[in-house]
Amino acid sequence: MNARDYQQAAIDSTFEKWNEHRHLIGVMGTGGGKTKIFSEIVSRVHPSRSLILANRDELVWQIVESLRRHGIEAEIEKAELRASGSLFNRAPVVVATPQTLYGNKDARLKRMTATEFDYLIIDEAHFFVSEAYLRVVKHFQEGNPNLKTLAVTATPNRADNQSLKKIVEAVAFNVPVQELIGNGWLVPIQAAEVPIKNYQLTTT
């Protein structure tokens, strides 16, 4: 699966910026392929261990499938699913929901030592400055001085003015949706409002 030119540039920029900063953010418009970008990054650093955080179940399964297409079999830490935690049988990539990790008084989070992972990928990063989600991120970032983070989002500016600087230090890449449309990678959707007159609900 070949990366598009802007995706390849984003991947290369991430590795370059990691030489200077530990915790990065990547901004890309919806539909630009953020999952493909970090899946490629995870496949490149394999067998170094990566933890991927996603806040919704459907994203977890999308990520697992994307990684599979890149030749990586990831394990899931979510609800009744548990990733292999044995010292001699650890999953190289774990995809988890923060809700699972901080649930039950951080029970599963405490089971994962901060130094277990070399890379932390955060999908939909704009959600991760909430108190509970932030606690999960800080567990790994503050407990592992060698950890490298890539947090990706299409919407870095939050309505409540909470800053993503709590979890990132520098920008790895920034590809706005207007650029994707302008270069022909995305097609804007146009909608028209059609008035409905003299509509009556009938029942039988």
Salt bridges, closest charged atoms under 4 A:
ASP12 OD1 - ARG44 NH1 3.81
GLU20 OE1 - HIS21 NE2 3.92
GLU40 OE2 - ARG44 NE 3.34
GLU40 OE1 - HIS70 NE2 3.52
ASP57 OD1 - LYS78 NZ 3.86
GLU58 OE2 - ARG56 NH1 2.50
GLU65 OE1 - ARG68 NH1 2.96
GLU65 OE2 - ARG69 NH1 3.87
GLU73 OE1 - ARG68 NE 3.43
GLU77 OE2 - ARG108 NH1 3.07
GLU77 OE2 - ARG111 NH2 2.60
ASP106 OD2 - ARG135 NE 3.04
GLU116 OE1 - ARG49 NH1 3.18
GLU124 OE1 - HIS126 NE2 3.50
ASP160 OD2 - ARG158 NH2 2.49
